[in-house]
Amino acid sequence: MKVYTDDDGGRRLIGHADVPDDCGPVYEVPVVKEALAATEEFAVGAVTHPPEGGGAPVAERAVPAAPGQLVELLPGWAPLAS
């Protein structure tokens, strides 16, 4: 699933993660830090953006990561090549 972040009021594609398409609106990733077991919650929802060639906006199911959220915790995280 594609992962976006906020960028000057819009969404910017930053990478891809192995989030199942059939998951609910919140995807929980287990986080183990020393003796503490917790989860990081990622929202899953619709992200709308204009297509590259122009035309009507396209909506897709994606992870709109919150500013400062550690997307590296997502399974199969792969940032876009720079």
Secondary structure as GFF3:
##gff-version 3
##sequence-region A 1 82
A	DSSP	beta_strand	2	7	.	.	.	ID=ss1
A	DSSP	beta_strand	10	16	.	.	.	ID=ss2
A	DSSP	beta_strand	26	33	.	.	.	ID=ss3
A	DSSP	beta_strand	36	43	.	.	.	ID=ss4
A	DSSP	beta_strand	45	49	.	.	.	ID=ss5
A	DSSP	beta_strand	58	65	.	.	.	ID=ss6
A	DSSP	three_ten_helix	71	73	.	.	.	ID=ss7
A	DSSP	beta_strand	78	79	.	.	.	ID=ss8
###
